Amino acid sequence: MRKTVIFMMLLLQNASLMVYGQQHPRQHIPFVTDTPMVHDPVMAYEDSTYHIFATGMGIQHMTSVDRKNWTVHAEPVMSVIPQWTHDSVPGFTHHVWAPDIIQYRGKWWMAYSCSTFGKNGSAIGLLSARKLAFGLWDDEGCIVTSREGRDNWNAIDPNFVIDDNDQPWMVWGSFWDGIQLARLDTTMHIAKGCKPQTIARRFNLESKAAKNTLPINPNPPKNPTSDYAGPNAIEAPFILKHDGWYYLFVSWDYCCQGSKSNYRVAVGRSKTVDGPYLDRNGVDMRYGGGNIFLEGDKKQFEAAGHCAAYHMNGQDVFICHGYSIAHQGASILIQRPICWTSDGWPELK
């Protein structure tokens, strides 16, 4: 049954690729599955309904009342792709990556990624809505862009976080110089005069601090997926607040290769949203720190990553996508409860 559901989803996705233009026609053909195929999922809750948004043509959307059976909606979040995205990102069309969603001051805000694989000419766009159930989103323009030859970071994989002073921030990044953080204003755009700062890397060969604290690999591995991105294989940040700490989850290594993927999730924590984020051994994530939180078990999943973590309805829950062994490397939704150690570190049940 599960293989049949996944096959149906592949057919629907391929059909949407053929018909999706600047204006996407309405197709009322949702279906229900307990094994949704997703990439880069995030979750929200409104009026007794869970919503998952994920990478897809115009952003994939699915809903559930129990987080077991998911209705996959054929209608994308973005029925029209704003023209500014095509102008800002050469080669970008309709395949929208890695959204994030948060409720802040009476509105839902959704950030999304516009890019082409393996390059850092990218942009993070912004949508807003009053109610998720209505499915009506307003274009709020661009939050941040990166340019090849100008920026040593990539404007994809956004995540919003609100600090203890009700101040919004956004963290993002993929490869190049790693994970970036910037303060936002109340319209959820980069605050005036604020510049991105790097808060996590896999390693940094140029850093004196890194050279003094970590062994240096003089021959870092070649990136098998991009000739441009470099070997700093870290991306998809997500920050969760818990008990006075900010926990930074990141994905290490390589996604998007089916059964050949080796994606995994690492974590560190900080007392302040802008870091420094340290692992259990006290190593700064700017210089390669981070403790493995989840990786493929080689039984159900070859690899897993691009996560989100929430305190929702009295539960701490972790979601991500995993490359399923039973489904020949297809990317499947993973949901796991989070528990906490006596010294305040997250673990999966």
C-alpha positions as CSV (number, residue, x, y, z in Angstrom):
1,M,0.0,0.0,0.0
2,R,2.7,2.4,0.9
3,K,4.6,1.8,-2.3
4,T,1.4,2.5,-4.2
5,V,0.8,5.8,-2.4
6,I,4.3,6.9,-3.1
7,F,4.0,6.0,-6.8
8,M,0.7,7.9,-7.0
9,M,2.5,10.9,-5.5
10,L,5.3,10.7,-8.1
11,L,2.7,10.7,-10.9
12,L,1.0,13.7,-9.4
13,Q,4.2,15.6,-9.0
14,N,5.2,14.8,-12.6
15,A,1.8,15.9,-13.8
16,S,2.2,19.2,-12.0
17,L,5.6,19.7,-13.7
18,M,3.9,19.4,-17.1
19,V,1.0,21.8,-16.4
20,Y,2.6,24.4,-14.1
21,G,3.0,27.7,-15.8
22,Q,3.2,31.3,-14.4
23,Q,-0.4,30.7,-13.4
24,H,-1.1,27.2,-11.9
25,P,-4.6,25.9,-12.8
26,R,-6.7,24.6,-9.9
27,Q,-6.6,20.8,-9.5
28,H,-8.9,19.5,-6.8
29,I,-7.3,16.0,-6.5
30,P,-5.9,15.7,-2.9
31,F,-5.1,12.3,-1.6
32,V,-4.5,10.8,1.9
33,T,-1.4,8.8,2.9
34,D,0.3,7.7,6.1
35,T,3.7,7.8,4.4
36,P,4.1,11.2,2.7
37,M,7.0,11.8,0.4
38,V,8.5,15.2,1.4
39,H,11.7,17.2,1.2
40,D,12.7,19.9,3.7
41,P,9.5,19.8,5.8
42,V,8.3,22.4,8.3
43,M,5.2,22.3,10.4
44,A,2.5,24.7,11.8
45,Y,-0.7,24.2,13.9
46,E,-3.9,26.1,13.6
47,D,-7.5,25.3,14.6
48,S,-6.9,21.6,15.4
49,T,-5.1,21.0,12.1
50,Y,-1.4,20.4,11.5
51,H,0.1,21.8,8.3
52,I,3.3,20.7,6.7
53,F,5.0,22.8,4.0
54,A,7.9,21.5,2.0
55,T,10.0,21.9,-1.1
56,G,8.0,21.5,-4.3
57,M,6.5,23.2,-7.3
58,G,5.1,26.3,-5.7
59,I,5.7,24.8,-2.2
60,Q,4.1,21.5,-1.3
61,H,1.3,21.5,1.3
62,M,-0.3,18.8,3.4
63,T,-2.6,18.7,6.4
64,S,-3.6,16.3,9.2
65,V,-5.6,16.3,12.4
66,D,-3.6,13.5,14.0
67,R,-0.1,13.7,12.4
68,K,-0.7,10.1,11.2
69,N,-2.8,10.4,8.1
70,W,-1.9,13.3,5.8
71,T,-4.0,14.9,3.1
72,V,-1.6,16.0,0.3
73,H,-3.0,19.0,-1.5
74,A,-2.6,19.3,-5.2
75,E,-2.9,23.1,-5.1
76,P,0.5,24.6,-4.3
77,V,1.0,27.4,-1.8
78,M,2.2,29.7,-4.5
79,S,-0.2,29.6,-7.4
80,V,1.7,32.5,-9.0
81,I,5.5,32.9,-8.6
82,P,6.4,36.5,-8.2
83,Q,8.3,38.0,-11.1
84,W,11.0,39.5,-8.9
85,T,12.2,35.9,-8.1
86,H,13.0,35.2,-11.8
87,D,14.7,38.6,-12.1
88,S,16.8,38.1,-9.0
89,V,17.8,34.5,-9.6
90,P,18.8,33.5,-13.1
91,G,17.5,30.0,-13.9
92,F,15.0,29.9,-11.2
93,T,11.5,28.9,-12.3
94,H,8.9,27.3,-10.1
95,H,10.6,24.7,-8.0
96,V,10.6,26.4,-4.6
97,W,12.9,25.1,-1.9
98,A,13.0,24.8,1.9
99,P,10.2,27.0,3.3
100,D,9.9,28.0,6.9
101,I,6.8,29.2,8.7
102,I,6.1,31.1,12.0
103,Q,3.3,33.0,13.6
104,Y,4.3,36.4,14.8
105,R,2.2,39.3,16.0
106,G,-1.1,38.1,14.6
107,K,0.2,36.9,11.2
108,W,1.7,33.8,9.6
109,W,5.0,34.4,7.9
110,M,6.5,32.0,5.4
111,A,10.1,32.3,4.0
112,Y,11.1,30.4,0.9
113,S,14.2,29.7,-1.1
114,C,14.8,30.5,-4.8
115,S,18.0,29.1,-6.2
116,T,19.5,26.6,-8.7
117,F,21.4,23.5,-7.6
118,G,24.9,24.0,-6.4
119,K,25.2,27.8,-6.9
120,N,24.8,30.7,-4.5
121,G,23.0,33.2,-6.7
122,S,19.9,32.8,-4.6
123,A,17.2,34.7,-2.8
124,I,14.9,34.2,0.2
125,G,11.4,35.5,-0.4
126,L,8.6,36.2,2.1
127,L,4.8,35.6,2.2
128,S,2.2,36.5,4.8
129,A,-1.3,35.2,5.7
130,R,-3.9,35.8,8.4
131,K,-5.1,32.2,8.4
132,L,-3.6,29.0,7.1
133,A,-7.0,27.5,6.4
134,F,-7.8,30.2,3.9
135,G,-4.7,29.4,1.7
136,L,-4.4,33.1,0.7
137,W,-0.8,34.4,0.9
138,D,0.5,37.9,0.2
139,D,3.8,38.5,-1.5
140,E,6.0,40.5,0.9
141,G,9.0,40.6,-1.4
142,C,12.6,39.6,-0.8
143,I,14.3,39.2,2.6
144,V,17.8,38.7,1.5
145,T,19.8,37.7,-1.7
146,S,23.2,36.3,-2.3
147,R,25.3,36.9,-5.4
148,E,28.0,34.7,-6.9
149,G,31.4,36.5,-6.6
150,R,30.0,39.0,-4.0
151,D,28.9,36.8,-1.1
152,N,30.6,33.9,0.5
153,W,27.3,32.4,1.7
154,N,24.1,31.1,0.1
155,A,20.6,32.7,0.7
156,I,18.6,29.5,1.0
157,D,17.2,27.3,3.9
158,P,15.7,30.1,6.1
159,N,14.4,29.6,9.6
160,F,12.7,32.2,11.8
161,V,13.3,32.4,15.5
162,I,11.8,34.9,18.0
163,D,14.1,35.6,21.0
164,D,13.0,36.2,24.6
165,N,12.6,39.9,23.9
166,D,10.1,39.3,21.1
167,Q,12.8,40.2,18.6
168,P,12.7,38.2,15.3
169,W,15.8,36.8,13.7
170,M,16.5,34.6,10.7
171,V,19.1,32.0,10.3
172,W,19.9,30.5,6.9
173,G,22.7,29.0,4.8
174,S,24.1,26.2,2.8
175,F,27.9,25.4,2.1
176,W,30.2,28.3,1.3
177,D,31.0,30.0,4.6
178,G,28.2,28.1,6.4
179,I,25.3,29.2,8.5
180,Q,24.3,32.9,8.7
181,L,22.2,34.8,11.2
182,A,20.7,38.3,11.0
183,R,18.2,40.4,13.1
184,L,14.9,41.2,11.5
185,D,12.5,44.1,11.9
186,T,8.8,43.7,12.6
187,T,8.1,43.3,8.9
188,M,10.3,40.2,8.9
189,H,13.0,41.8,6.7
190,I,16.6,42.3,7.6
191,A,16.9,45.1,10.1
192,K,18.4,48.3,8.9
193,G,22.2,48.3,9.3
194,C,22.3,44.6,10.2
195,K,24.8,42.4,8.4
196,P,24.8,38.6,8.4
197,Q,27.2,36.8,10.8
198,T,28.4,33.3,10.5
199,I,27.4,31.1,13.5
200,A,28.3,27.5,12.2
201,R,30.7,25.8,9.8
202,R,32.0,22.3,9.3
203,F,35.5,23.7,9.4
204,N,37.3,26.9,8.5
205,L,40.9,26.5,7.2
206,E,41.5,30.2,7.5
207,S,40.6,30.6,11.2
208,K,43.3,30.9,13.8
209,A,40.8,29.7,16.4
210,A,40.0,26.7,14.3
211,K,43.7,25.9,13.8
212,N,44.3,26.1,17.6
213,T,41.4,23.9,18.6
214,L,40.7,21.4,15.9
215,P,42.8,19.1,13.7
216,I,43.1,20.5,10.2
217,N,42.4,18.4,7.1
218,P,44.8,19.7,4.4
219,N,42.8,17.8,1.8
220,P,39.1,18.4,2.5
221,P,36.8,16.1,0.6
222,K,35.6,17.2,-2.9
223,N,32.0,18.2,-3.0
224,P,30.3,15.4,-5.1
225,T,27.2,17.5,-5.9
226,S,28.6,20.9,-6.9
227,D,31.8,22.4,-8.4
228,Y,31.0,25.7,-6.9
229,A,29.8,25.2,-3.3
230,G,33.0,23.9,-1.8
231,P,33.5,21.2,0.9
232,N,31.9,23.1,3.8
233,A,29.0,20.6,3.9
234,I,26.6,22.3,6.4
235,E,23.2,23.7,5.7
236,A,19.5,23.7,6.8
237,P,19.7,25.4,10.2
238,F,16.8,25.4,12.7
239,I,16.8,27.0,16.1
240,L,14.6,25.7,19.0
241,K,14.2,27.5,22.3
242,H,14.1,25.3,25.4
243,D,14.5,26.0,29.1
244,G,16.7,29.1,28.7
245,W,18.8,27.7,25.8
246,Y,18.8,28.1,22.0
247,Y,19.5,24.8,20.2
248,L,20.9,25.1,16.7
249,F,20.3,22.0,14.5
250,V,22.1,21.8,11.2
251,S,22.5,19.2,8.5
252,W,25.9,17.9,7.6
253,D,27.1,16.2,4.4
254,Y,25.0,15.6,1.3
255,C,21.3,15.3,0.4
256,C,19.4,14.8,-2.8
257,Q,21.2,11.6,-4.0
258,G,18.5,9.1,-3.0
259,S,20.1,6.0,-1.5
260,K,23.6,7.5,-2.0
261,S,22.8,10.4,0.3
262,N,24.7,10.6,3.6
263,Y,22.8,13.5,5.2
264,R,22.8,13.7,9.1
265,V,21.8,16.2,11.8
266,A,24.1,17.8,14.3
267,V,23.3,20.1,17.2
268,G,24.8,22.7,19.5
269,R,23.4,25.3,22.0
270,S,23.8,28.8,23.2
271,K,22.4,31.0,26.0
272,T,21.9,33.8,23.4
273,V,20.3,33.6,20.0
274,D,23.4,35.0,18.3
275,G,25.7,32.5,19.8
276,P,28.3,31.2,20.3
277,Y,26.8,27.8,19.8
278,L,28.8,25.1,21.5
279,D,28.6,21.3,21.5
280,R,28.8,19.0,24.5
281,N,32.6,19.2,24.4
282,G,32.6,23.0,24.4
283,V,33.6,23.3,20.7
284,D,32.3,26.3,18.9
285,M,30.1,25.4,15.9
286,R,31.8,28.2,14.0
287,Y,34.9,26.0,14.0
288,G,33.5,22.6,13.3
289,G,31.7,21.8,16.6
290,G,28.4,19.9,16.8
291,N,27.2,16.6,18.2
292,I,25.5,14.1,16.0
293,F,21.7,14.1,16.7
294,L,20.3,11.8,14.0
295,E,21.8,9.9,11.1
296,G,20.7,7.0,8.9
297,D,20.3,3.7,10.7
298,K,20.9,1.7,7.5
299,K,17.7,-0.3,8.3
300,Q,14.9,2.1,7.6
301,F,16.7,5.1,6.3
302,E,20.0,5.5,4.5
303,A,20.3,9.1,5.6
304,A,18.2,11.8,7.2
305,G,18.3,15.6,7.5
306,H,16.9,19.1,6.9
307,C,15.0,19.1,10.1
308,A,12.6,21.2,12.1
309,A,11.9,21.0,15.9
310,Y,8.9,22.4,17.8
311,H,7.2,22.6,21.2
312,M,3.7,22.0,20.0
313,N,0.5,21.0,21.9
314,G,2.5,20.0,25.0
315,Q,5.0,17.9,23.0
316,D,8.5,18.4,21.8
317,V,8.6,17.0,18.3
318,F,11.3,16.6,15.6
319,I,10.6,16.2,11.9
320,C,12.9,15.8,8.9
321,H,13.1,13.9,5.7
322,G,14.8,10.5,5.4
323,Y,16.0,8.5,2.4
324,S,13.9,5.3,2.8
325,I,15.6,2.0,2.1
326,A,12.3,0.2,1.6
327,H,11.3,2.8,-1.0
328,Q,14.5,2.8,-3.0
329,G,15.8,6.0,-1.6
330,A,12.6,8.1,-1.8
331,S,12.5,11.0,0.6
332,I,9.9,10.2,3.4
333,L,8.6,12.2,6.3
334,I,10.2,11.3,9.7
335,Q,8.5,12.4,13.0
336,R,10.0,11.6,16.4
337,P,9.4,12.9,20.0
338,I,12.2,14.8,21.6
339,C,13.2,14.0,25.2
340,W,15.8,15.9,27.3
341,T,18.8,14.6,29.2
342,S,19.4,15.7,32.8
343,D,22.0,18.2,31.6
344,G,19.7,19.7,29.1
345,W,20.6,18.1,25.7
346,P,17.9,16.8,23.3
347,E,17.6,13.2,22.3
348,L,15.1,11.3,20.2
349,K,12.8,8.7,21.7
